[in-house]
Amino acid sequence: MKPLSIAFLADHYVGWMGGAHLLANLLNCVNSVAANQSVQVTVLMNIRALGATAEQTPGNLLPVDVANLKVAGPLQCLLDTTRIRQIVFYKDLRRAAEELAIQVMGPASINLGTDFPIPWFGYICDFQHQYLPHLFSQQERIQRDVLFRSLVENATGVFVTSATAAVDVERFYPAAARSKQVLRMPTALPDITAISAPEVVRSTYGIERPFFLSCSQRWLHKQHPVILQAFADLLARDPNMPADLVFTGDTSDYRDPAYSGKVDALIASLGIAQRVHVLGQIPRADQLALIRSSLALVQASLFEGQAGASGMMEAGLMGTRMIASDLGTNRELPFGRTLYFPVDATGELTARMASVLADAAGGGEAERKAGAIPYDTPSRQLLEMASGLNLLATLRTAA
């Protein structure tokens, strides 16, 4: 079989946790079959990520073993959840492709242009700016439209992560979409074997009661206030309710730097500060332990670009109950025990949380957790390999 050299650009993916998980899943799929398919995989990042000192090093390329990287946030998440050993930092991408003899690039979320020296694929995350324009400035909306259109027009093909997004590409850019491939990202299940001991994690973070969990960054569209209000209403019904509310994830949103403070003020004004735990970004193994031991994972998002976001994929694999807003993308998750509620319907969310509590009080959840098997490892590995072969077939055709 003809050898194939593929590169993945990590620059944009490590801008947010969901992107880091997505790239990790892609890399894990490809690497699961790379050796037997004569494939060389390279992960590229702009050298600016290492700071000014690194930029002054001679040459265009700086390979760095991941063991020597001192990073945090989404990039650390990428390193924790994939099996890559090295990242190659570049100064000039075109030269990097030539020097490394890369044959195909993708899926990338920046426009590499029609004159890029090798075939490349694009990636479009979602069309949130079209459905929730009030959450974006006019400049951001224009920039996203220009970028997405250029990806569809200039790339060999464009990847999306949901059927909803695939329909949207054809809806918003019909002429361009007719001439290019609109492809679904390969199905990949995250590795959840590296999990901390739940009792140790709960002790570490001071969580003494059973708890509901939210794993979303404090983006405006994730609707933390809806979750807080629903929980407060539940607590108002019964002040002795035996459950707390736990949040993980970054607490910032660049679109509204004051938003995080408003959420904290809401917690105080609702009088629930003693029952709410805001943990911020925590190690993935700890987060998995919390998902595993929670009463339910709660996701109240106004919009999602892919199924399984905000910890739902992991919760579904572990058999943990989920309560999620009734979005098309949320319903695309093909497994899991999910209770849906209408978007923005705080009262309905309160009712779903109450039903989970009632089930736990009746022993249903305890019985499930005692006998649940997180997932079947061989099946996950077979799916990962099948997805890797599918992605490689697409990339190889272009190369």
Backbone hydrogen bonds in HBPLUS format (Angstrom, degrees):
<---DONOR---> <-ACCEPTOR-->    atom                        ^
c    i                          cat <-CA-CA->   ^        H-A-AA   ^      H-
h    n   atom  resd res      DA  || num        DHA   H-A  angle D-A-AA Bond
n    s   type  num  typ     dist DA aas  dist angle  dist       angle   num
A0004-LEU N   A0038-SER O   2.89 MM  34  6.33 151.7  1.97 156.8 164.5     1
A0040-GLN N   A0004-LEU O   2.81 MM  36  6.21 160.6  1.85 159.1 164.8     2
A0103-GLN N   A0005-SER O   2.86 MM  98  5.34 166.6  1.87 142.1 146.7     3
A0006-ILE N   A0040-GLN O   2.84 MM  34  6.14 162.9  1.87 169.9 175.8     4
A0042-THR N   A0006-ILE O   2.89 MM  36  6.23 148.8  1.99 150.2 160.4     5
A0007-ALA N   A0104-VAL O   3.19 MM  97  6.64 153.2  2.26 155.6 162.4     6
A0106-GLY N   A0007-ALA O   3.14 MM  99  6.61 163.0  2.17 166.9 171.9     7
A0008-PHE N   A0042-THR O   2.87 MM  34  6.34 152.0  1.95 161.1 170.4     8
A0044-LEU N   A0008-PHE O   2.89 MM  36  6.07 171.6  1.89 160.6 163.1     9
A0010-ALA N   A0044-LEU O   2.87 MM  34  5.97 178.9  1.87 172.8 172.7    10
A0014-VAL N   A0010-ALA O   3.15 MM   4  6.20 151.5  2.23 169.2 171.3    11
A0015-GLY N   A0012-HIS O   2.98 MM   3  5.37 151.9  2.06 120.6 121.3    12
A0019-GLY N   A0016-TRP O   3.07 MM   3  5.39 121.7  2.43 103.7 117.8    13
A0020-ALA N   A0016-TRP O   3.08 MM   4  6.45 153.0  2.16 151.4 159.6    14
A0021-HIS N   A0017-MET O   2.99 MM   4  6.30 160.2  2.03 155.4 160.0    15
A0022-LEU N   A0018-GLY O   2.99 MM   4  6.16 154.5  2.05 142.2 149.6    16
A0023-LEU N   A0019-GLY O   2.94 MM   4  6.17 170.1  1.95 155.7 157.0    17
A0024-ALA N   A0020-ALA O   2.96 MM   4  6.06 158.0  2.01 144.4 151.3    18
A0025-ASN N   A0021-HIS O   2.94 MM   4  6.16 156.9  2.00 148.1 153.6    19
A0026-LEU N   A0022-LEU O   3.04 MM   4  6.36 156.6  2.09 149.5 155.9    20
A0027-LEU N   A0023-LEU O   2.89 MM   4  6.14 169.5  1.90 158.5 160.7    21
A0028-ASN N   A0024-ALA O   2.87 MM   4  6.04 158.1  1.92 149.5 156.0    22
A0029-CYS N   A0025-ASN O   2.97 MM   4  6.15 155.4  2.04 145.4 151.7    23
A0030-VAL N   A0026-LEU O   3.01 MM   4  6.32 169.7  2.02 157.3 159.0    24
A0031-ASN N   A0027-LEU O   2.79 MM   4  5.85 168.3  1.81 153.9 158.1    25
A0032-SER N   A0028-ASN O   3.02 MM   4  5.94 134.6  2.23 136.1 146.0    26
A0033-VAL N   A0030-VAL O   3.15 MM   3  5.76 156.7  2.20 114.4 120.7    27
A0034-ALA N   A0030-VAL O   2.92 MM   4  5.79 119.9  2.29 142.9 159.9    28
A0037-GLN N   A0034-ALA O   3.06 MM   3  5.08 145.7  2.18 100.9 111.5    29
A0039-VAL N   A0034-ALA O   3.12 MM   5  4.82 161.2  2.16 142.1 142.6    30
A0088-VAL N   A0043-VAL O   2.89 MM  45  6.14 170.2  1.90 173.5 171.7    31
A0045-MET N   A0088-VAL O   3.12 MM  43  6.39 148.6  2.22 140.5 142.7    32
A0090-TYR N   A0045-MET O   2.87 MM  45  6.21 150.5  1.96 148.2 157.7    33
A0049-ALA N   A0046-ASN O   3.10 MM   3  6.10 167.8  2.11 127.1 129.6    34
A0047-ILE N   A0090-TYR O   2.81 MM  43  5.22 159.1  1.85 155.2 149.4    35
A0050-LEU N   A0047-ILE O   2.98 MM   3  5.63 161.8  2.01 118.9 124.3    36
A0051-GLY N   A0048-ARG O   3.06 MM   3  5.29 159.5  2.11 108.5 115.0    37
A0055-GLU N   A0051-GLY O   3.30 MM   4  6.60 150.3  2.39 145.1 153.8    38
A0056-GLN N   A0053-THR O   3.13 MM   3  5.43 146.0  2.25 103.8 113.4    39
A0057-THR N   A0054-ALA O   3.07 MM   3  5.43 165.3  2.09 112.9 117.6    40
A0091-LYS N   A0060-ASN O   3.03 MM  31  5.24 127.5  2.32 144.1 154.4    41
A0062-LEU N   A0089-PHE O   2.79 MM  27  4.99 147.8  1.89 149.5 155.9    42
A0089-PHE N   A0062-LEU O   3.02 MM  27  4.99 170.5  2.03 127.5 125.7    43
A0064-VAL N   A0087-ILE O   2.91 MM  23  5.52 158.7  1.95 151.3 158.2    44
A0087-ILE N   A0064-VAL O   3.03 MM  23  5.52 162.1  2.06 153.3 155.7    45
A0068-ASN N   A0065-ASP O   2.90 MM   3  5.58 158.2  1.95 120.0 126.8    46
A0066-VAL N   A0085-ARG O   2.95 MM  19  5.55 161.9  1.98 126.1 131.5    47
A0069-LEU N   A0066-VAL O   3.12 MM   3  5.17 167.0  2.14 107.6 111.3    48
A0077-CYS N   A0073-GLY O   3.01 MM   4  6.33 151.9  2.09 148.9 158.0    49
A0078-LEU N   A0074-PRO O   2.87 MM   4  6.21 150.2  1.96 148.7 156.3    50
A0079-LEU N   A0075-LEU O   3.07 MM   4  6.41 158.5  2.12 148.5 153.4    51
A0080-ASP N   A0076-GLN O   2.85 MM   4  6.07 147.1  1.96 146.9 156.7    52
A0081-THR N   A0077-CYS O   3.03 MM   4  6.11 138.3  2.21 145.9 155.4    53
A0096-ALA N   A0092-ASP O   2.97 MM   4  6.18 149.8  2.06 145.0 154.6    54
A0097-ALA N   A0093-LEU O   2.94 MM   4  6.22 156.4  1.99 153.0 157.6    55
A0098-GLU N   A0094-ARG O   3.17 MM   4  6.48 154.0  2.24 145.2 151.9    56
A0099-GLU N   A0095-ARG O   2.77 MM   4  5.98 168.6  1.78 158.6 161.7    57
A0100-LEU N   A0096-ALA O   2.95 MM   4  5.94 155.2  2.01 149.4 154.9    58
A0102-ILE N   A0097-ALA O   2.94 MM   5  5.02 152.9  2.01 147.7 153.6    59
A0101-ALA N   A0098-GLU O   3.18 MM   3  5.03 153.9  2.25  98.4 106.2    60
A0105-MET N   A0119-PRO O   2.98 MM  14  6.39 157.0  2.04 145.2 152.7    61
A0121-PHE N   A0105-MET O   2.79 MM  16  6.31 145.6  1.90 146.5 157.6    62
A0108-ALA N   A0121-PHE O   2.70 MM  13  6.04 170.0  1.71 145.9 143.7    63
A0123-TYR N   A0108-ALA O   2.70 MM  15  5.43 119.7  2.06 143.5 139.1    64
A0156-THR N   A0120-TRP O   2.83 MM  36  5.78 169.1  1.84 174.0 171.9    65
A0122-GLY N   A0157-GLY O   2.91 MM  35  6.30 163.5  1.93 154.7 158.6    66
A0159-PHE N   A0122-GLY O   2.77 MM  37  6.03 168.5  1.78 142.4 143.7    67
A0124-ILE N   A0159-PHE O   3.03 MM  35  6.40 163.0  2.06 174.8 178.3    68
A0130-GLN N   A0127-PHE O   2.96 MM   3  5.49 148.3  2.06 113.2 122.5    69
A0132-LEU N   A0128-GLN O   2.74 MM   4  5.67 158.1  1.78 161.0 166.4    70
A0135-LEU N   A0132-LEU O   3.07 MM   3  5.86 167.8  2.08 125.4 129.3    71
A0136-PHE N   A0133-PRO O   3.07 MM   3  5.49 166.2  2.09 117.2 120.1    72
A0141-ARG N   A0137-SER O   3.01 MM   4  6.33 160.8  2.05 154.8 159.7    73
A0142-ILE N   A0138-GLN O   3.03 MM   4  6.26 160.5  2.07 149.5 154.5    74
A0143-GLN N   A0139-GLN O   2.89 MM   4  6.09 162.0  1.93 150.0 155.5    75
A0144-ARG N   A0140-GLU O   2.90 MM   4  6.08 162.0  1.93 152.3 156.4    76
A0145-ASP N   A0141-ARG O   3.05 MM   4  6.22 160.8  2.09 145.8 151.2    77
A0146-VAL N   A0142-ILE O   2.90 MM   4  6.10 165.6  1.92 155.7 159.6    78
A0147-LEU N   A0143-GLN O   2.91 MM   4  6.04 164.1  1.93 148.4 153.3    79
A0148-PHE N   A0144-ARG O   2.87 MM   4  5.96 173.6  1.87 154.0 156.2    80
A0149-ARG N   A0145-ASP O   2.98 MM   4  6.00 164.2  2.00 147.3 152.3    81
A0150-SER N   A0146-VAL O   3.01 MM   4  6.12 157.1  2.06 143.6 150.4    82
A0151-LEU N   A0147-LEU O   2.93 MM   4  6.21 148.1  2.03 151.3 160.6    83
A0152-VAL N   A0148-PHE O   3.08 MM   4  6.38 162.8  2.11 151.9 155.4    84
A0153-GLU N   A0149-ARG O   2.90 MM   4  6.09 161.4  1.93 152.7 158.4    85
A0154-ASN N   A0150-SER O   2.83 MM   4  5.66 157.9  1.88 144.7 150.4    86
A0155-ALA N   A0151-LEU O   3.07 MM   4  5.47 157.9  2.12 135.8 141.7    87
A0158-VAL N   A0181-GLN O   2.90 MM  23  6.25 165.9  1.92 161.9 163.2    88
A0183-LEU N   A0158-VAL O   2.81 MM  25  6.02 165.8  1.83 153.1 157.9    89
A0160-VAL N   A0183-LEU O   2.84 MM  23  6.25 146.2  1.95 162.0 173.2    90
A0185-MET N   A0160-VAL O   2.76 MM  25  5.83 149.4  1.86 168.1 169.9    91
A0166-ALA N   A0162-SER O   3.11 MM   4  6.40 153.2  2.18 144.1 151.6    92
A0167-VAL N   A0163-ALA O   3.05 MM   4  6.32 157.9  2.10 150.6 155.1    93
A0168-ASP N   A0164-THR O   3.05 MM   4  6.31 150.7  2.14 141.9 150.8    94
A0169-VAL N   A0165-ALA O   2.96 MM   4  6.27 147.8  2.06 150.5 157.4    95
A0171-ARG N   A0167-VAL O   2.92 MM   4  6.14 136.9  2.10 140.1 153.6    96
A0172-PHE N   A0168-ASP O   2.85 MM   4  5.97 167.5  1.87 159.9 159.7    97
A0173-TYR N   A0169-VAL O   2.92 MM   4  5.70 152.4  2.00 144.7 152.5    98
A0177-ALA N   A0173-TYR O   2.91 MM   4  5.95 163.2  1.93 161.1 166.8    99
A0178-ARG N   A0174-PRO O   3.13 MM   4  6.20 143.5  2.27 142.3 149.8   100
A0179-SER N   A0176-ALA O   3.12 MM   3  5.52 142.5  2.26 106.9 117.0   101
A0195-ILE N   A0193-THR O   3.04 MM   2  5.70 121.6  2.40 109.9  93.7   102
A0196-SER N   A0285-ALA O   3.05 MM  89  5.11 179.4  2.05 115.4 115.2   103
A0200-VAL N   A0197-ALA O   2.99 MM   3  5.38 123.5  2.32 110.3 124.7   104
A0201-VAL N   A0197-ALA O   3.05 MM   4  6.32 161.1  2.08 159.3 165.4   105
A0202-ARG N   A0198-PRO O   2.95 MM   4  6.15 167.1  1.97 155.7 158.6   106
A0203-SER N   A0199-GLU O   3.14 MM   4  6.20 152.4  2.22 136.0 143.4   107
A0204-THR N   A0200-VAL O   2.88 MM   4  6.08 155.6  1.94 148.3 155.5   108
A0205-TYR N   A0201-VAL O   3.07 MM   4  6.35 154.7  2.13 153.9 158.8   109
A0207-ILE N   A0202-ARG O   2.83 MM   5  4.89 163.1  1.86 149.4 150.7   110
A0206-GLY N   A0203-SER O   3.27 MM   3  5.05 159.9  2.32  98.5 104.3   111
A0244-ASP N   A0210-PRO O   2.85 MM  34  6.33 149.8  1.95 144.1 152.3   112
A0295-LEU N   A0211-PHE O   2.77 MM  84  5.64 170.3  1.78 158.2 160.3   113
A0212-PHE N   A0244-ASP O   2.90 MM  32  6.32 157.8  1.95 153.9 154.5   114
A0246-VAL N   A0212-PHE O   2.85 MM  34  6.14 159.5  1.89 155.4 162.2   115
A0213-LEU N   A0296-ALA O   3.02 MM  83  6.32 162.8  2.05 162.7 165.4   116
A0298-VAL N   A0213-LEU O   2.69 MM  85  5.90 166.7  1.71 163.9 167.8   117
A0214-SER N   A0246-VAL O   2.87 MM  32  6.30 149.1  1.97 157.4 167.6   118
A0248-THR N   A0214-SER O   2.94 MM  34  6.39 153.7  2.01 160.1 167.7   119
A0219-TRP N   A0217-GLN O   2.71 MM   2  5.53 142.5  1.84  99.3  91.4   120
A0218-ARG N   A0250-ASP O   2.95 MM  32  6.38 157.4  2.00 154.6 162.0   121
A0222-LYS N   A0219-TRP O   3.15 MM   3  5.43 155.4  2.21 108.5 116.0   122
A0223-GLN N   A0220-LEU O   3.39 MM   3  6.04 166.5  2.41 115.4 119.1   123
A0302-LEU N   A0221-HIS O   2.78 MM  81  5.25 158.0  1.83 156.8 164.3   124
A0226-VAL N   A0223-GLN O   3.16 MM   3  5.51 132.0  2.41 106.1 117.3   125
A0228-LEU N   A0224-HIS O   2.94 MM   4  6.21 164.3  1.96 159.1 163.9   126
A0229-GLN N   A0225-PRO O   2.87 MM   4  5.98 161.1  1.90 147.1 152.0   127
A0230-ALA N   A0226-VAL O   2.99 MM   4  6.13 161.4  2.03 146.5 151.9   128
A0231-PHE N   A0227-ILE O   2.94 MM   4  6.12 158.2  1.99 148.7 154.9   129
A0232-ALA N   A0228-LEU O   2.86 MM   4  6.05 156.8  1.91 147.4 154.3   130
A0233-ASP N   A0229-GLN O   2.89 MM   4  6.12 156.2  1.95 149.4 155.4   131
A0234-LEU N   A0230-ALA O   2.99 MM   4  6.22 150.5  2.08 142.2 150.5   132
A0235-LEU N   A0231-PHE O   2.90 MM   4  6.17 153.4  1.97 148.0 155.4   133
A0236-ALA N   A0232-ALA O   2.82 MM   4  6.05 142.6  1.95 143.2 154.1   134
A0237-ARG N   A0233-ASP O   3.18 MM   4  6.44 142.7  2.33 140.4 148.3   135
A0241-MET N   A0238-ASP O   2.85 MM   3  5.28 154.6  1.91 127.5 127.3   136
A0243-ALA N   A0241-MET O   2.94 MM   2  5.77 138.6  2.11  98.9  90.9   137
A0245-LEU N   A0275-ARG O   2.95 MM  30  6.30 162.1  1.98 165.1 169.4   138
A0277-HIS N   A0245-LEU O   2.83 MM  32  6.27 160.2  1.87 158.9 165.7   139
A0247-PHE N   A0277-HIS O   2.80 MM  30  6.16 161.9  1.83 169.6 171.1   140
A0279-LEU N   A0247-PHE O   2.89 MM  32  6.01 171.0  1.90 163.4 163.0   141
A0249-GLY N   A0280-GLY O   2.85 MM  31  4.66 159.7  1.89 108.9 107.2   142
A0256-ASP N   A0253-ASP O   3.03 MM   3  5.68 150.0  2.13 118.4 125.9   143
A0259-TYR N   A0256-ASP O   2.87 MM   3  5.39 163.5  1.90 121.9 127.6   144
A0262-LYS N   A0258-ALA O   3.17 MM   4  6.49 146.5  2.29 146.7 156.6   145
A0262-LYS N   A0259-TYR O   2.99 MM   3  5.00 119.6  2.37  95.6 111.4   146
A0263-VAL N   A0259-TYR O   3.00 MM   4  6.37 150.4  2.09 153.3 161.3   147
A0264-ASP N   A0260-SER O   3.03 MM   4  6.38 160.4  2.07 151.3 156.3   148
A0265-ALA N   A0261-GLY O   2.89 MM   4  6.10 153.1  1.96 143.3 151.0   149
A0266-LEU N   A0262-LYS O   2.91 MM   4  6.15 145.8  2.02 141.4 150.7   150
A0267-ILE N   A0263-VAL O   3.03 MM   4  6.39 155.0  2.10 149.9 155.8   151
A0268-ALA N   A0264-ASP O   3.15 MM   4  6.49 156.8  2.20 146.4 151.9   152
A0269-SER N   A0265-ALA O   2.85 MM   4  6.10 161.7  1.88 150.7 156.1   153
A0270-LEU N   A0266-LEU O   2.92 MM   4  6.02 148.6  2.02 150.7 157.6   154
A0272-ILE N   A0267-ILE O   3.37 MM   5  5.90 164.8  2.39 169.3 167.6   155
A0271-GLY N   A0268-ALA O   3.05 MM   3  5.22 150.9  2.14 103.3 112.4   156
A0275-ARG N   A0272-ILE O   2.84 MM   3  5.37 155.7  1.90 118.1 126.3   157
A0286-ASP N   A0283-PRO O   2.98 MM   3  5.33 125.8  2.28 105.9 119.8   158
A0287-GLN N   A0283-PRO O   3.00 MM   4  6.38 157.7  2.06 153.1 160.1   159
A0288-LEU N   A0284-ARG O   2.87 MM   4  6.12 163.0  1.90 160.9 164.1   160
A0289-ALA N   A0285-ALA O   3.21 MM   4  6.36 148.9  2.31 133.1 141.1   161
A0290-LEU N   A0286-ASP O   3.03 MM   4  6.40 148.5  2.13 147.5 156.0   162
A0291-ILE N   A0287-GLN O   2.92 MM   4  6.26 158.7  1.96 153.7 159.7   163
A0292-ARG N   A0288-LEU O   2.89 MM   4  6.08 161.1  1.93 149.2 154.5   164
A0293-SER N   A0289-ALA O   3.10 MM   4  6.26 147.0  2.21 140.8 148.5   165
A0294-SER N   A0290-LEU O   2.97 MM   4  5.83 116.5  2.38 145.1 157.6   166
A0297-LEU N   A0321-ARG O   2.95 MM  24  6.42 157.1  2.00 149.1 151.2   167
A0323-ILE N   A0297-LEU O   2.83 MM  26  6.17 158.5  1.88 163.8 164.5   168
A0299-GLN N   A0323-ILE O   2.85 MM  24  6.24 162.1  1.88 163.4 167.7   169
A0325-SER N   A0299-GLN O   2.98 MM  26  6.46 134.1  2.19 150.3 163.0   170
A0313-MET N   A0308-GLY O   3.07 MM   5  4.10 150.6  2.16 116.1 108.3   171
A0312-MET N   A0309-ALA O   3.18 MM   3  5.54 163.9  2.21 111.1 115.9   172
A0315-ALA N   A0311-GLY O   2.94 MM   4  6.13 162.5  1.97 152.5 158.0   173
A0316-GLY N   A0312-MET O   2.81 MM   4  5.90 159.8  1.85 148.5 153.8   174
A0317-LEU N   A0313-MET O   3.07 MM   4  6.33 155.6  2.13 146.3 152.4   175
A0318-MET N   A0314-GLU O   3.02 MM   4  6.23 145.5  2.14 145.3 154.8   176
A0319-GLY N   A0315-ALA O   3.03 MM   4  6.10 116.2  2.45 140.2 155.2   177
A0320-THR N   A0315-ALA O   2.96 MM   5  4.96 137.6  2.14 150.8 150.1   178
A0319-GLY N   A0316-GLY O   3.31 MM   3  5.21 151.1  2.39  96.1 104.4   179
A0322-MET N   A0337-ARG O   2.84 MM  15  6.04 153.4  1.91 157.3 156.4   180
A0339-LEU N   A0322-MET O   2.74 MM  17  6.11 159.2  1.78 151.3 156.5   181
A0324-ALA N   A0339-LEU O   2.91 MM  15  6.34 151.4  1.99 150.9 160.4   182
A0341-PHE N   A0324-ALA O   3.04 MM  17  6.35 140.9  2.20 143.6 149.6   183
A0327-LEU N   A0325-SER O   2.84 MM   2  5.81 127.4  2.11 113.9  97.8   184
A0326-ASP N   A0341-PHE O   2.92 MM  15  5.53 141.3  2.08 149.5 149.0   185
A0331-ARG N   A0327-LEU O   3.11 MM   4  6.41 149.7  2.20 149.0 157.1   186
A0332-GLU N   A0329-THR O   3.04 MM   3  5.04 149.5  2.14  99.1 108.7   187
A0333-LEU N   A0330-ASN O   3.43 MM   3  5.96 164.4  2.46 109.6 113.7   188
A0345-ALA N   A0342-PRO O   2.98 MM   3  5.38 160.8  2.02 135.7 136.9   189
A0346-THR N   A0344-ASP O   3.05 MM   2  5.82 121.0  2.41 111.4  95.1   190
A0348-GLU N   A0345-ALA O   3.12 MM   3  5.36 120.0  2.49 101.4 115.5   191
A0349-LEU N   A0345-ALA O   3.06 MM   4  6.43 152.1  2.14 151.1 159.5   192
A0350-THR N   A0346-THR O   2.90 MM   4  6.22 158.9  1.95 153.7 159.4   193
A0351-ALA N   A0347-GLY O   3.02 MM   4  6.30 153.0  2.10 142.6 149.7   194
A0352-ARG N   A0348-GLU O   2.99 MM   4  6.30 151.5  2.07 145.2 152.4   195
A0353-MET N   A0349-LEU O   2.96 MM   4  6.24 161.2  2.00 155.0 159.8   196
A0354-ALA N   A0350-THR O   2.91 MM   4  6.14 152.5  1.99 147.0 155.1   197
A0355-SER N   A0351-ALA O   3.00 MM   4  6.25 147.8  2.11 143.0 151.1   198
A0356-VAL N   A0352-ARG O   3.11 MM   4  6.42 149.4  2.20 145.2 152.8   199
A0357-LEU N   A0353-MET O   3.04 MM   4  6.34 157.4  2.09 147.6 153.6   200
A0358-ALA N   A0354-ALA O   2.92 MM   4  6.17 156.0  1.98 146.2 152.9   201
A0359-ASP N   A0355-SER O   2.97 MM   4  6.16 153.3  2.04 142.2 149.1   202
A0360-ALA N   A0356-VAL O   2.92 MM   4  6.20 156.1  1.98 148.4 155.0   203
A0361-ALA N   A0357-LEU O   2.87 MM   4  6.12 155.0  1.93 149.9 156.9   204
A0362-GLY N   A0358-ALA O   3.04 MM   4  6.25 138.3  2.22 139.2 149.9   205
A0362-GLY N   A0359-ASP O   3.19 MM   3  5.12 126.5  2.50  91.3 105.0   206
A0364-GLY N   A0359-ASP O   3.00 MM   5  5.35 137.0  2.19 164.3 155.1   207
A0363-GLY N   A0360-ALA O   3.09 MM   3  5.17 159.7  2.13 103.8 109.7   208
A0367-GLU N   A0363-GLY O   3.00 MM   4  6.06 158.9  2.04 148.7 153.8   209
A0368-ARG N   A0364-GLY O   3.09 MM   4  6.30 155.8  2.15 142.1 148.8   210
A0369-LYS N   A0365-GLU O   2.83 MM   4  6.05 171.4  1.84 159.6 160.9   211
A0370-ALA N   A0366-ALA O   3.01 MM   4  6.08 150.7  2.10 142.9 150.7   212
A0371-GLY N   A0367-GLU O   3.32 MM   4  6.49 144.2  2.45 140.5 148.1   213
A0371-GLY N   A0368-ARG O   3.18 MM   3  5.47 129.5  2.45 101.0 113.3   214
A0372-ALA N   A0368-ARG O   2.79 MM   4  5.60 119.1  2.16 149.7 166.3   215
A0380-ARG N   A0376-ASP O   3.11 MM   4  6.43 156.7  2.17 154.1 161.2   216
A0381-GLN N   A0377-THR O   2.98 MM   4  6.24 161.6  2.02 159.0 163.9   217
A0382-LEU N   A0378-PRO O   2.93 MM   4  6.15 155.7  1.99 149.4 155.7   218
A0383-LEU N   A0379-SER O   3.01 MM   4  6.22 159.5  2.05 149.2 154.3   219
A0384-GLU N   A0380-ARG O   2.94 MM   4  6.15 156.8  1.99 147.9 154.7   220
A0385-MET N   A0381-GLN O   2.98 MM   4  6.20 158.2  2.02 147.5 152.6   221
A0386-ALA N   A0382-LEU O   2.92 MM   4  6.13 160.9  1.96 149.1 154.5   222
A0387-SER N   A0383-LEU O   2.91 MM   4  6.08 158.8  1.96 149.7 155.4   223
A0388-GLY N   A0384-GLU O   2.93 MM   4  6.12 150.9  2.01 143.1 151.7   224
A0389-LEU N   A0385-MET O   2.93 MM   4  6.20 160.4  1.97 153.2 157.2   225
A0390-ASN N   A0386-ALA O   3.03 MM   4  6.21 153.6  2.10 143.2 150.6   226
A0391-LEU N   A0387-SER O   2.96 MM   4  6.19 162.3  1.99 151.3 155.1   227
A0392-LEU N   A0388-GLY O   2.92 MM   4  6.07 165.0  1.95 151.2 155.9   228
A0393-ALA N   A0389-LEU O   2.96 MM   4  6.06 152.7  2.03 143.8 150.8   229
A0394-THR N   A0390-ASN O   3.28 MM   4  6.58 154.2  2.35 143.8 149.4   230
A0395-LEU N   A0391-LEU O   3.02 MM   4  6.34 166.1  2.04 155.9 159.4   231
A0396-ARG N   A0392-LEU O   2.74 MM   4  5.79 162.8  1.77 154.1 159.4   232
A0397-THR N   A0393-ALA O   3.14 MM   4  6.19 151.9  2.23 139.1 145.6   233
A0398-ALA N   A0394-THR O   3.39 MM   4  6.72 152.8  2.47 143.1 149.1   234
A0399-ALA N   A0395-LEU O   3.02 MM   4  6.31 152.5  2.10 148.8 156.8   235
